[in-house]
Amino acid sequence: MKPLPLVAAMASFLLVSGLPPAAADPAYLDDRSSPEALVRSLYNAINRKEYARAYAYFSPPPTETLDAYAEGYADTESVEVVTGLASQEGAAGSVYYSLPVAILAQNTNGQDQVFAGCYTLRLADPLVQTTPFTPLHIEEAHLSPADGPPREALPTACGDAPPQEEGNILFEEARKIFATLYGDECRTGADAPEEPQHHVIPFNYAYEEPDTPPHEAHLFRFFCNVGAYNETHAYLMTDGRGQLLPLRFATPELDIRYENDDMEGAVEEMRIIGYTSDDLLLNSEFDPDTLEIISRAKWRGLGDASATGIWLFRSGAFTLVKYEADASYDGEVNPELLVDYYSTP
């Protein structure tokens, strides 16, 4: 069987952020479970133009009126936010948090500007509060214009906290995102049997000049779960602006026809009928030498029926370049090549 061509648009599809397109409102997020979650919720409200919700995250209010607060974002199209590690200090029945924050604000005219600084948040002891209950809230926010992408502009510490190394900050942020996104289906935290893998990948975009200083992508692989013969893994990676986002992988959808409609019989035909986007890969590994993520999915324990996919990192994203499948349950390993872009000029 000859390799089937990919649709041109699908061939370029690799990295999916898990967020809606820029033209659509992001999914509603209202989370006060941590300082980082609250600040993400704040900018979620701003991106959705829900200024009353954003205003309510502060105490005392950031401006005299809601209208004045909303007017401050009149020329803002969207905001991206990255956070560092919050430090905390107890005082008089409250916990105060200091959180490093950097944002990239895009104006309605298409211009970008980076701001960085610190947020101060407060939580009064829930055990001693009465009604009305006061949840975790923002007390102060001090951001100033900064140079470079948000990840580089992010302060290493706020208040009296010791500076944090960028790798540690990213690691903790990756753990929190993974737990939030996959906590219901994956083993997280102390329950995970292994530490996440972390790789730093230098790269340049295809449109940049050869002497352009390289960017850095931080790739994290998290163990998710294990079954009878397959392990599942999830991946997070920083984009060009330093935001940690879940990776999703273009994966062929197969139409397999068996002789006499019996899966134990011979394969009469196997063809690609479309593509799906998977965020969990089976038995996968990243090779830092070849810059490939390889997934080898067993369809049963013998491994005679299986599928192997290879996604290659280039220009800041992972692209599906090879896919083969063995759909026969015959005890033999004889995969058929379905996608092959390694041989494409």
C-alpha positions as CSV (number, residue, x, y, z in Angstrom):
1,M,0.0,0.0,0.0
2,K,1.4,3.4,-1.0
3,P,1.6,6.2,1.6
4,L,-1.5,8.4,1.4
5,P,-1.0,12.1,1.0
6,L,-2.0,14.5,3.8
7,V,-4.2,17.4,3.0
8,A,-2.0,20.4,2.8
9,A,-3.7,22.2,5.7
10,M,-3.5,19.2,7.9
11,A,0.2,18.7,7.1
12,S,1.0,22.0,8.7
13,F,-1.3,21.4,11.7
14,L,0.6,20.3,14.7
15,L,0.6,22.4,17.8
16,V,-2.8,23.2,19.2
17,S,-2.9,25.3,22.2
18,G,-6.1,24.0,23.6
19,L,-7.5,27.6,23.6
20,P,-10.2,28.9,21.2
21,P,-9.2,30.9,18.1
22,A,-8.3,34.5,18.8
23,A,-11.6,35.7,17.3
24,A,-13.6,33.6,19.9
25,D,-14.0,34.3,23.5
26,P,-11.8,32.1,25.7
27,A,-13.6,29.6,27.9
28,Y,-15.0,31.0,31.2
29,L,-12.5,30.7,34.1
30,D,-13.3,31.7,37.6
31,D,-10.9,30.1,40.0
32,R,-9.7,31.4,43.4
33,S,-8.0,28.2,44.6
34,S,-4.5,29.8,44.3
35,P,-2.9,33.2,43.6
36,E,-1.9,32.0,40.2
37,A,-5.4,30.8,39.3
38,L,-6.9,34.0,40.5
39,V,-4.7,36.1,38.4
40,R,-5.4,33.9,35.4
41,S,-9.1,34.3,36.1
42,L,-8.6,38.1,36.2
43,Y,-7.2,38.2,32.7
44,N,-9.7,35.7,31.5
45,A,-12.4,38.1,32.6
46,I,-10.6,41.0,30.8
47,N,-10.2,39.0,27.6
48,R,-13.9,38.2,27.7
49,K,-14.7,41.9,28.3
50,E,-16.3,41.0,31.7
51,Y,-15.0,44.0,33.5
52,A,-17.4,43.7,36.4
53,R,-16.0,40.3,37.2
54,A,-12.4,41.5,36.9
55,Y,-13.2,44.5,39.1
56,A,-14.6,42.2,41.7
57,Y,-11.4,40.3,42.1
58,F,-9.9,43.4,43.8
59,S,-10.3,44.6,47.4
60,P,-10.0,47.6,47.7
61,P,-11.2,48.4,44.1
62,P,-8.4,49.3,41.7
63,T,-10.3,52.5,40.5
64,E,-13.0,54.6,41.9
65,T,-15.6,53.3,39.6
66,L,-16.2,50.3,37.3
67,D,-16.6,52.5,34.3
68,A,-13.1,54.0,34.9
69,Y,-11.7,50.5,35.2
70,A,-13.3,49.4,32.0
71,E,-12.2,52.5,30.2
72,G,-8.6,51.6,31.0
73,Y,-9.0,48.6,28.7
74,A,-10.8,50.4,25.9
75,D,-7.9,50.0,23.5
76,T,-6.9,46.4,24.7
77,E,-7.7,43.6,22.3
78,S,-6.3,40.7,24.4
79,V,-3.9,40.0,27.2
80,E,-1.7,37.0,27.8
81,V,-0.3,36.3,31.3
82,V,2.5,34.3,32.8
83,T,3.1,34.0,36.5
84,G,6.0,33.0,38.7
85,L,5.9,31.2,42.1
86,A,3.9,32.9,44.8
87,S,5.5,33.5,48.2
88,Q,3.3,33.8,51.3
89,E,3.4,35.3,54.7
90,G,1.0,35.0,57.6
91,A,-0.2,38.1,59.5
92,A,-3.1,38.7,61.9
93,G,-5.3,35.8,60.8
94,S,-4.6,36.3,57.1
95,V,-2.2,34.9,54.5
96,Y,-0.6,37.4,52.1
97,Y,0.7,36.2,48.8
98,S,3.3,38.0,46.6
99,L,3.1,36.8,43.0
100,P,5.4,37.7,40.1
101,V,3.4,38.5,37.0
102,A,4.2,39.4,33.4
103,I,1.6,40.2,30.7
104,L,1.6,40.8,26.9
105,A,-1.1,43.2,26.0
106,Q,-2.2,43.5,22.4
107,N,-3.9,46.8,21.5
108,T,-6.8,47.1,19.0
109,N,-4.3,48.6,16.5
110,G,-2.3,45.3,16.6
111,Q,0.7,46.6,18.7
112,D,2.0,44.5,21.6
113,Q,3.4,45.8,24.9
114,V,4.9,43.8,27.8
115,F,4.3,44.7,31.4
116,A,5.8,43.0,34.5
117,G,5.7,43.4,38.2
118,C,4.1,41.9,41.3
119,Y,0.6,41.3,42.6
120,T,-0.3,41.2,46.3
121,L,-3.2,38.9,47.3
122,R,-4.8,38.2,50.7
123,L,-6.9,35.4,52.1
124,A,-8.5,35.9,55.6
125,D,-8.6,32.7,57.6
126,P,-11.8,30.9,56.3
127,L,-12.3,29.2,59.7
128,V,-12.9,32.5,61.5
129,Q,-14.8,34.4,58.9
130,T,-18.5,35.0,59.1
131,T,-21.0,36.1,56.5
132,P,-20.5,37.7,54.0
133,F,-17.5,35.5,53.3
134,T,-14.5,37.2,51.7
135,P,-12.6,34.9,49.3
136,L,-9.0,35.2,48.1
137,H,-8.7,38.6,46.5
138,I,-6.1,41.0,45.0
139,E,-5.0,43.9,47.2
140,E,-2.4,45.5,45.0
141,A,-1.0,45.2,41.5
142,H,2.1,47.0,40.4
143,L,3.1,46.5,36.7
144,S,5.5,48.5,34.7
145,P,6.6,48.4,31.0
146,A,9.2,45.8,30.3
147,D,11.4,44.6,27.5
148,G,11.5,41.1,25.9
149,P,8.8,38.4,25.9
150,P,6.7,37.9,29.1
151,R,8.7,34.8,30.2
152,E,11.9,36.8,30.2
153,A,10.4,39.9,31.7
154,L,8.8,37.9,34.6
155,P,10.4,38.9,38.0
156,T,12.3,36.2,39.7
157,A,10.7,37.1,43.0
158,C,8.5,39.6,44.8
159,G,8.6,41.0,48.3
160,D,11.1,39.3,50.6
161,A,11.0,36.0,48.8
162,P,14.3,34.6,47.5
163,P,14.7,34.7,43.7
164,Q,13.6,31.6,41.9
165,E,15.4,30.1,38.9
166,E,13.5,30.1,35.7
167,G,13.6,26.3,35.4
168,N,12.0,25.9,38.9
169,I,9.3,28.4,38.1
170,L,8.4,26.7,34.9
171,F,8.5,23.3,36.5
172,E,6.0,24.3,39.2
173,E,3.8,26.1,36.6
174,A,3.9,22.9,34.4
175,R,2.9,20.8,37.4
176,K,0.0,23.0,38.3
177,I,-1.3,23.2,34.7
178,F,-1.0,19.4,34.3
179,A,-2.9,18.8,37.6
180,T,-5.6,21.2,36.5
181,L,-6.1,19.8,33.0
182,Y,-5.5,16.1,33.7
183,G,-6.2,15.6,37.4
184,D,-9.3,13.6,36.8
185,E,-7.7,11.1,34.4
186,C,-4.0,11.0,35.2
187,R,-2.0,10.3,38.3
188,T,-0.6,13.6,39.5
189,G,1.5,15.0,42.4
190,A,2.8,12.4,44.8
191,D,0.7,9.7,43.2
192,A,2.8,9.9,39.9
193,P,5.4,7.1,39.7
194,E,8.0,9.3,38.0
195,E,9.1,12.9,37.7
196,P,8.2,14.8,34.6
197,Q,10.8,15.1,31.9
198,H,12.0,18.6,30.9
199,H,13.9,19.5,27.7
200,V,15.0,22.9,26.4
201,I,15.0,23.1,22.6
202,P,16.7,26.0,20.9
203,F,15.0,27.0,17.6
204,N,14.3,29.7,15.0
205,Y,11.2,30.4,13.0
206,A,11.4,29.7,9.3
207,Y,11.0,33.4,8.4
208,E,13.9,34.6,10.6
209,E,17.4,35.4,9.4
210,P,20.1,32.8,9.9
211,D,22.0,35.0,12.5
212,T,18.8,35.6,14.6
213,P,19.5,34.6,18.2
214,P,17.6,31.4,18.9
215,H,14.4,31.1,21.0
216,E,13.9,28.4,23.6
217,A,11.0,26.0,23.8
218,H,10.6,24.2,27.1
219,L,9.0,20.8,26.7
220,F,7.6,18.8,29.6
221,R,6.5,15.2,29.4
222,F,4.2,13.9,32.2
223,F,3.4,10.3,32.9
224,C,-0.4,10.0,33.0
225,N,-1.5,6.4,33.5
226,V,-0.7,2.8,32.7
227,G,-2.9,0.0,31.5
228,A,-2.3,-3.6,30.7
229,Y,0.3,-2.9,28.0
230,N,0.2,0.9,27.3
231,E,1.5,3.9,29.2
232,T,-0.1,7.3,28.4
233,H,1.8,10.6,28.5
234,A,0.8,14.3,28.3
235,Y,3.0,17.1,27.0
236,L,3.2,20.8,27.8
237,M,5.4,23.2,25.9
238,T,6.1,27.0,25.9
239,D,5.1,28.8,22.8
240,G,7.0,31.7,21.2
241,R,5.8,34.1,23.9
242,G,6.7,31.8,26.8
243,Q,3.2,30.6,27.7
244,L,3.0,27.0,28.8
245,L,0.3,25.2,26.7
246,P,-0.8,21.6,26.3
247,L,0.4,20.0,23.1
248,R,-2.1,18.2,20.8
249,F,-1.0,15.9,18.1
250,A,-2.5,15.4,14.6
251,T,-3.3,11.7,14.4
252,P,-4.8,9.8,11.3
253,E,-8.2,8.4,11.7
254,L,-8.2,4.9,10.0
255,D,-10.9,3.0,8.2
256,I,-9.9,-0.7,8.4
257,R,-11.8,-3.4,6.5
258,Y,-11.2,-7.0,7.5
259,E,-12.0,-10.1,5.5
260,N,-15.5,-11.3,6.5
261,D,-15.7,-8.4,8.9
262,D,-13.5,-10.5,11.3
263,M,-10.7,-8.6,13.1
264,E,-8.8,-11.9,13.3
265,G,-9.0,-12.2,9.5
266,A,-6.8,-10.6,6.8
267,V,-6.8,-6.9,6.3
268,E,-8.5,-6.1,3.0
269,E,-8.1,-2.3,3.1
270,M,-6.7,0.3,5.5
271,R,-7.0,4.0,4.6
272,I,-6.9,7.4,6.2
273,I,-10.3,9.1,6.3
274,G,-9.4,12.2,8.4
275,Y,-7.4,13.4,11.3
276,T,-8.1,13.8,15.0
277,S,-6.2,15.8,17.6
278,D,-4.9,13.8,20.5
279,D,-3.5,15.2,23.7
280,L,-2.4,11.9,25.3
281,L,0.1,9.7,23.5
282,L,0.8,6.0,24.1
283,N,4.2,4.6,25.0
284,S,5.8,7.9,23.8
285,E,9.3,9.4,24.2
286,F,11.0,12.5,23.1
287,D,14.5,12.1,21.5
288,P,16.6,15.2,22.1
289,D,19.0,14.2,19.3
290,T,16.5,13.9,16.5
291,L,13.9,16.3,18.0
292,E,11.2,13.7,17.6
293,I,8.3,12.5,19.7
294,I,7.7,8.9,18.9
295,S,4.5,7.0,20.0
296,R,4.2,3.3,19.8
297,A,0.6,2.3,20.6
298,K,-0.1,-1.4,21.1
299,W,-3.6,-2.5,20.1
300,R,-3.1,-5.7,22.1
301,G,-0.4,-7.1,24.4
302,L,1.4,-9.2,21.7
303,G,2.2,-6.0,19.9
304,D,1.4,-7.5,16.5
305,A,-1.4,-5.0,16.0
306,S,-0.1,-1.5,16.6
307,A,0.5,2.0,15.3
308,T,3.6,4.2,15.4
309,G,3.6,7.9,14.9
310,I,6.5,10.4,14.7
311,W,6.1,14.1,15.3
312,L,9.1,16.2,14.4
313,F,10.0,19.6,16.1
314,R,10.8,22.4,13.7
315,S,10.2,26.1,13.7
316,G,8.7,26.0,17.2
317,A,6.1,23.3,16.7
318,F,5.8,19.5,16.4
319,T,4.6,18.2,13.0
320,L,3.4,14.8,12.1
321,V,6.0,13.4,9.6
322,K,5.5,9.6,9.7
323,Y,2.7,7.2,10.6
324,E,2.4,3.5,10.1
325,A,0.0,0.9,11.4
326,D,-0.3,-2.9,11.6
327,A,-4.0,-3.7,11.7
328,S,-3.6,-7.5,11.4
329,Y,-4.0,-9.7,14.5
330,D,-1.8,-12.5,13.1
331,G,1.0,-12.7,15.5
332,E,3.4,-11.0,13.0
333,V,4.8,-7.5,13.1
334,N,4.2,-6.1,9.6
335,P,3.2,-2.4,9.6
336,E,2.1,-0.5,6.6
337,L,3.4,3.0,5.9
338,L,0.5,5.5,5.7
339,V,2.2,8.9,6.1
340,D,5.8,9.6,5.2
341,Y,7.1,13.2,4.9
342,Y,10.7,12.2,5.5
343,S,11.0,11.3,1.8
344,T,9.2,14.4,0.6
345,P,11.7,16.9,-1.1
